[in-house]
Every structure is written in C-alpha cells, then in structure tokens.
Amino acid sequence: RVQATLVKSTIKRALERSAEVEADRIEVETEGNTVVLRGKVRTWNERAEVQRAAWSSPGVMSVDNQLVIAP
C-alpha cells in the first residue's frame, strides 16, 4: 500500500529540482498502490516529468495522470 504523504514528498522533491514545474499546482492522491495526479502544468514535458516522479515513489504500481495543460 502506498502512503500519500511519502509519494507527495517524493514528487515535490523531484519537482523542486526542476525550475519548470510548480509543485503547488499539483494534487497527489493515493488509492491503494495507485497514484492519482490532478492539477495544472504548463507543458507536456512538465506533465511527463510529474508522472515520472510519481512512478519513482516506492510501492507505486499504477499512475492515473489527470494533469491538464494550462498556462
């Protein structure tokens, strides 16, 4: 089972290393071993970067990427 706080902190740390993505615009939820990403990013690259960060969290078996592209 994935812990939401652990996944969220892993994603936030990964995004803080990247000046492109604003981590505050992203909501992270967990449902069992699935991570659900919601919020807004500016580019497809940012969207993919957030998804990669979610996958890198321990115990994650699935990522439901619901992020939208918005300026």
MITORMI-959003 format. One record per residue (C-alpha): x, y, z. Coordinates in steps of 0.5 Angstrom, whole numbers, plus 500, padded with zeros to 3 digits. Each point is the difference from the previous one (the first is absolute). Example, Ala and Ser with C-alpha at 12.3 -4.5 7.8 and 13.67 -1.06 7.14 Angstrom:
residues 2
<node><c1>525</c1><c2>491</c2><c3>516</c3></node>
<node><c1>502</c1><c2>507</c2><c3>498</c3></node>
***
This chain:
residues 71
<node><c1>500</c1><c2>500</c2><c3>500</c3></node>
<node><c1>503</c1><c2>507</c2><c3>498</c3></node>
<node><c1>500</c1><c2>505</c2><c3>505</c3></node>
<node><c1>497</c1><c2>507</c2><c3>497</c3></node>
<node><c1>505</c1><c2>504</c2><c3>504</c3></node>
<node><c1>506</c1><c2>496</c2><c3>498</c3></node>
<node><c1>498</c1><c2>501</c2><c3>493</c3></node>
<node><c1>498</c1><c2>507</c2><c3>500</c3></node>
<node><c1>507</c1><c2>502</c2><c3>504</c3></node>
<node><c1>504</c1><c2>496</c2><c3>494</c3></node>
<node><c1>496</c1><c2>503</c2><c3>495</c3></node>
<node><c1>501</c1><c2>507</c2><c3>503</c3></node>
<node><c1>508</c1><c2>499</c2><c3>501</c3></node>
<node><c1>500</c1><c2>498</c2><c3>493</c3></node>
<node><c1>497</c1><c2>506</c2><c3>497</c3></node>
<node><c1>503</c1><c2>505</c2><c3>505</c3></node>
<node><c1>507</c1><c2>497</c2><c3>496</c3></node>
<node><c1>496</c1><c2>503</c2><c3>493</c3></node>
<node><c1>499</c1><c2>507</c2><c3>500</c3></node>
<node><c1>495</c1><c2>499</c2><c3>494</c3></node>
<node><c1>495</c1><c2>497</c2><c3>505</c3></node>
<node><c1>496</c1><c2>503</c2><c3>505</c3></node>
<node><c1>498</c1><c2>494</c2><c3>505</c3></node>
<node><c1>495</c1><c2>505</c2><c3>504</c3></node>
<node><c1>495</c1><c2>499</c2><c3>494</c3></node>
<node><c1>500</c1><c2>492</c2><c3>500</c3></node>
<node><c1>496</c1><c2>496</c2><c3>505</c3></node>
<node><c1>502</c1><c2>493</c2><c3>501</c3></node>
<node><c1>495</c1><c2>495</c2><c3>503</c3></node>
<node><c1>501</c1><c2>492</c2><c3>501</c3></node>
<node><c1>495</c1><c2>494</c2><c3>499</c3></node>
<node><c1>504</c1><c2>494</c2><c3>503</c3></node>
<node><c1>506</c1><c2>499</c2><c3>495</c3></node>
<node><c1>497</c1><c2>506</c2><c3>495</c3></node>
<node><c1>503</c1><c2>507</c2><c3>500</c3></node>
<node><c1>495</c1><c2>505</c2><c3>497</c3></node>
<node><c1>502</c1><c2>506</c2><c3>498</c3></node>
<node><c1>496</c1><c2>507</c2><c3>499</c3></node>
<node><c1>501</c1><c2>507</c2><c3>498</c3></node>
<node><c1>503</c1><c2>504</c2><c3>495</c3></node>
<node><c1>507</c1><c2>500</c2><c3>497</c3></node>
<node><c1>503</c1><c2>505</c2><c3>494</c3></node>
<node><c1>502</c1><c2>495</c2><c3>495</c3></node>
<node><c1>500</c1><c2>492</c2><c3>498</c3></node>
<node><c1>507</c1><c2>500</c2><c3>502</c3></node>
<node><c1>498</c1><c2>502</c2><c3>507</c3></node>
<node><c1>494</c1><c2>495</c2><c3>500</c3></node>
<node><c1>505</c1><c2>494</c2><c3>499</c3></node>
<node><c1>505</c1><c2>503</c2><c3>505</c3></node>
<node><c1>495</c1><c2>500</c2><c3>505</c3></node>
<node><c1>498</c1><c2>493</c2><c3>498</c3></node>
<node><c1>507</c1><c2>497</c2><c3>500</c3></node>
<node><c1>501</c1><c2>503</c2><c3>507</c3></node>
<node><c1>493</c1><c2>496</c2><c3>503</c3></node>
<node><c1>503</c1><c2>494</c2><c3>496</c3></node>
<node><c1>506</c1><c2>500</c2><c3>504</c3></node>
<node><c1>497</c1><c2>500</c2><c3>507</c3></node>
<node><c1>501</c1><c2>493</c2><c3>504</c3></node>
<node><c1>494</c1><c2>496</c2><c3>499</c3></node>
<node><c1>496</c1><c2>503</c2><c3>494</c3></node>
<node><c1>497</c1><c2>495</c2><c3>495</c3></node>
<node><c1>496</c1><c2>505</c2><c3>496</c3></node>
<node><c1>499</c1><c2>507</c2><c3>499</c3></node>
<node><c1>494</c1><c2>504</c2><c3>498</c3></node>
<node><c1>502</c1><c2>506</c2><c3>497</c3></node>
<node><c1>495</c1><c2>505</c2><c3>499</c3></node>
<node><c1>504</c1><c2>506</c2><c3>500</c3></node>
<node><c1>498</c1><c2>506</c2><c3>495</c3></node>
<node><c1>504</c1><c2>504</c2><c3>496</c3></node>
<node><c1>498</c1><c2>507</c2><c3>501</c3></node>
<node><c1>505</c1><c2>507</c2><c3>500</c3></node>
***
